[in-house]
Amino acid sequence: MGNSLYSIGLSGLNAAQAGLLTTSHNIANVNTAGYSRQQVLQSTATPAFSGGGFLGQGVNVDTVRRVYDAFLTARVQQTQATSSGVSTYATQTAALNSMFGDTASGLTPVLDAFFAGVNGVAANPADISSRQVMLSDGQSLATRFNAMAGQLDAIRDGLESELNGAVTDINTLAAQIADINEAIGLARATGGDNRPPNDLLDQRDALLTKLNTQVGVTGILQQDGSLDVYLAHGEPLVVGQTANRLAAQPADDDPQRLDIALVAGGSTTVFHAGDLQGGILGGALQFRADVLDPAQDKLGGIAIAVAASMNDQHALGQDLYGNLGGKFFAVPQPFVQGALSNTGNARLAVGVANAGALTGSNYTISFDGSLYRLTRLSDNTSQTFATLP
């Protein structure tokens, strides 16, 4: 009986000690980001049968569990990805809106001033001062177009740096999740499935939340306790203890532009527009595709249309000596970029025959050995030619 009383009392003391340790651990980590409150689970020890019935044997400490809701945690992570993506998109778009919408530094004031100068010359063509004002306003217009193009280039450079930074952070977080998967596997092998390594699980959830800040991902728990992480369309970023990596690499059709690719094993998968969603990376890519690219195309289209129309009209006029006018604006030739994967040495030269027909889209030209294919990227409309003009 003495031994039984001692054992029962000792079990109670051990259970109380486990409760105190867990409570102290909870209090110590009250300000720890991502920490889940822990709780001791107890059960009655198996009673011993005697002639008078079953006699109690005290209490068992079964395990320490997290007070945790997997559904809510997943929702927080998904919301974090959406929030980061929208925030990145909105911040970048606001900078562009302020540049084009500024009443002092936008296009509207210089366009108005230029056409006012044109009207002044039309009203009084022999007035030297009116001609000088028109020339000055034309130069100001050209300078503003070039300045805004430079600002868009600077925004693109900043965006490319942001893409590089996001890829670096994603690879670091993916590697850390793979390492914790390994640590959790070792802990489960030691303690068993019913004794989860709660602190490691919290750390892994916190890393997954941080990862969703960079790019939208989904974590799927495996039977061995590891967490596999997949990108928006099911591409594996972390599988067990192996972390694949993202790479920011020059695009094949435009080396000045970064493509995002997944390097897994010996293969590389390049993502297309919309493949990566959420987070800083997804928001930046969406901004580039939906806002920055069209803005640069439209700015170039406006500049060419204004210059071409003015040049055509200016050529119909005469100077003070009766000579027909020439080009008022100098319009550069469109830029043609060869793909990095090209194996030939062909060179293409293009020009604008009708500025009014420009759609603000980019185009690709490919050759399959017998036919040339011209594709408009905005809607993927294609035409084939046996020979180029």
N, C-alpha and C positions, 0 to 999 in steps of 0.2 A: 504493500500500500504506500509505503514511504517513497519508494522509487516512482510509483505512478503519480503521486502528488507532486513530486519534484519535477517529473517530466511535463505534467500539465502546466505547472507554474512557469517552467522554462519556455514552453511553447508560447504562453501568453506574453512573456517578456520579449521573446524574439519577434512576435507579431507586433507588439507595441513599438519595439525598436525600429522595425521595418517601416511602420507608419510614421515615426518621428523623422527618420532619415529621408523618407519620400517628401514629407511636408517641408522639411528644411531645404531639400533640393528644389521644391516648387518656389519657396520664398526667395532663395538665392538667385533663381533665374527669372524673377518676375519681369525684369526689363530685357531679357534676352529675346532678340527678334526670332520669330519662328518657333519658339519653345511651346510645347503642349503640356498642360498640367498633367501630372502623373498620379495614379491612384493604386493603392495596394488592394489586391483581391485576396480574400481569406476564405477558407472553408473549414468545416468541422473535421477534425481528425477521425479516422475510422475507429469506431468504438470497439472495445474488447468484450467478448461474451463471457459471462460468468454464470454461476448457478442462479443468481438472482436476477439475471437479465444482462443487457448491454451497458457497459460502463464507459463513460466518455474518456477520451484520451487527449483532450485539448484542442488546439487550433493549428491549422497549417497555413503558411503563406504560399499561395499558389503562384502568383506572378505580380508584376507591376506593369500596368497598362497605361497607355496614353488616353486622355480624355479627348477624343479625336473624331472628326466626322469627315470621312473620305470624300463624300459628295460636295460638302461645302468647300473643302480645300481645293478640289478640282475646279469648282466654280470661281474661286478667288484667282486661281492661276490663269484660267481662261479670260477672266475680266482684266487681269493685269496685262495680258498680251494685247487685248483690244485697246485698253486705255493707252498703253505706250505707243501703239501704232498710230492711233488717232492724234495723240499729242505731238508726235514727230511730224505727221502730215500737216497738222494745223500750224505748227511753228514755222515750218519751211514755206507753206503757202502764204502765211501772213507777211513774210519778208518779200515775197514776190508781189503780193497785192499792194504793199506799201510803195514798191518801186514803180509799178505801172500806174497806180492810182494817185500818186502824188501830184497835186495841182501845180507844183512849182518845178519838179524835176521829171515829170512824165513826158509822154509824147505830145499830148494835146496842146500845151502852150506853144511849143516850137512849131508844130504843124500850123496852128492858127496864125502865128507870126509870119511864117513863110508864105502862106497863101495870101495873107494881107499884103505882103511885099509884092507878090505876083500881081495882085489886083492894082496895086499902085503903079506898076510899070505899064500894065494894060491901059490904065486910065490916062497916063501921061508918058508915052514911050520915049519921048525926046529928053526927059528930065534925067540928068546924070545922077543926081542924088537918089532918085527912086531906084535906078538900076543898081547903085551901090548898096542900097538897103536890101534889095532882093538877093544880091550876091552874099551879103553878110548873113542874112537869114537862112539862105541855102546851106552855107557853111555850118551854121549853128545846128541846123537840122541833121546834117551828116554827122556832126560831132556827137549829138545826142543819141543817134542810132548806134554809133560805135561805142559810146559810153555804156549804153544799156546792154549791148551785146557783151561787153567786158564784165558787167555786173552779173549777167547770167552765167558767164564762164566761171566767175568766182564762186557763185552759188553751187555750180556743178562740182568744182574742185573741193569745196567744203563737204558736199554730199558724198563724194568718193572717199574722203577721209573718214566720214562717219560710217560708211559701209565697212571700210577696213577695220575700224575700231570695234564695230559690232561683231564682225567675224572673229576677231581675236578673243573677245569676251565670251562668245558662244563656245569656241573650242576649249577655252579654259574651264568653263562651267561643265561642259560635257565630260571632260577628263576627270573632274572632281566627282561627278556623279558615278562614273565608272569605278573610281577608287572606293567610294563609299559602298557601292554594290559589293565589291570584294570584301570590305570590312564587315558588312552585314552578313555575308555568307559565312565568314569565319565565326562570327558571334553566334549565328544560328546553329552551326555545327557543334559549338561548345555548350550552349545553353538549351538547345532544342527549340522546336517550333513554338512552344507555349511560353517561352521567355524571350520576348522580342527586345532587341537593343533600341530602346525608345529614343535615346539621344541621337543615335546615328540616323534613325528614321526621320527625326525632326530636321536634322542637318540636310538630309537628302530632299525633303520637301521644300526647305528654304532655298536650296540650290535650284530646284525646279521652278520655283516662283521667280527667282532672279533670271533664269533662262528665258522664261516667258516675257520678261521685260525686254529682252533682246530680240526674240523671235517666237512666234506662236508654236508651241509643241504640245504633245499629249503623252503622258506617262502611263504605261500599262504594267501592272504588277504581275510578276511571274510566280510560279509555284515555289521556286527556290528562294523567294524573297527579294530577288533583284528587280529593278525597275528599268524597263526598256523605254526609250524615249524616241518618239517619231515626229517628223515635221508634218506640215499641213496635209500633204497628199500621201502620207505613209512612208516617206523616206526615212530609213533608220539612222538616227544620230547616235544613240547609245544602245548597244545590245549586250546585256549582262555586264561583263567586266571590260568590254571593248568599246572605245569611243571613236567613232568616225569623225571627220573634221570637214568644216567648210573652208572654201578657198575663194578669195576675191582675185580674179584673174582678168587680164585684158580680153575683151570680147573679140571673137574671131572676125566679125565683120566691121568692128570699129575698135582698134587697140586703145583709143583714148577713153574708152568707156569700160567700166568694170562689170563683169558678169559674176554671179555667185554660183558656185558649184559644190557638190558634195563628193568628197574623196572617200571611197569605201573600198578597202582592199586594194585591188589594182585597177579599179575603174573610177571614172570621173563622170558625174552626171551634172550637166549645166541646167540650171533652173530658168524657166521662161517667166514672162510677166504673169503675176498672180499665183505662181507656185508657192511662194513664201508669203505667209500672211501673219499679221500681228507683230507686235514688238517694234523696237527701233528699226530693225532691218526691214521688216515688211512695210512699215510706214514710209521709210526713206525710198524704197523701191517703188511703192505706189505713187509717191510724190513725183519721182523722176518720170514715170511712165505717163501719169495722168496730167501733170501740170508743167514740169520743167521742159520736157521734150517738146510738147505742143507750143509752149511759150516761145522757145527759141525758134521753132519752125515758123510760127506766125510772125514773129518780129522780123525775121529774114524775108518772109513773103511780103510784108507791108513795105519794107525798105525797097525791095526790088520793084514792087508795083508802083510805088510813088516815083522812084527814079526812072523807070522805063516810061511811064506815062508823061513825066515831065520832059524827058529827053525827046520823045516823039513830038510833043507839042512845040518844044523849043526849036527843033530842027525846021519847023515850018515858018518861024519868024525870021526877022532880018535885024542886023545890027544898024548902027547909025550910018554906016557906009553902004547899006543895001546888000550886004553879004548874008547868005542864009546861015541860020544858027547851027551850032554843033551840039554835042552832048553837054548837058548841064551838070549831070552827076556822073561820076565814074562808078560803074557797077562791076564788081569782081565776078569771075566765072565761078559756077557751082563747084563744090569740092567733091572729088571722087576718091573713095578709100577702098583699096584692095583688101580682101580677106586674108587673114594670117595663114589660112590653110591653102591658099592658091599655090599651085605648083608651076604655073606658066609665067610668062613675062609680058602678057598683054597689058596694054594701057588704054584707058578710055578717056576721051575728052567730051564734055557735055556743055551745052549752052541753053539759054532761055530764049525760045522763039516767041512765046506769048506769055507775058507775065500774068495776064488775067486768068490763064488756065491753070496756074499753080494751085495745088490743093493743100500745101503745108505739110505734106507727107514725105517720108524718106522712101527710097526705092532701092531694090537690089537687082543686079543683073547676074545671071548664072548661065553657064554653058555646059550642056550635057554631051558634047561631042558632035552634035548635028544641029541643034537648035539653041538659040539664045532665049532666055526667059526673063522678062522684065516684070517685077512684082512690086505693087504699091503696098507698103507695109501697114498703112492705116486700116485697110480692109482686105488685104491679101488677094486683091484682084491681079491676075497675071495675063500677060500677052506673050506669045512666042514669035520669033523672027528667024528666018533662015540666015539673014545677014543683017548687020547693024547699019543704020543710015550713015 
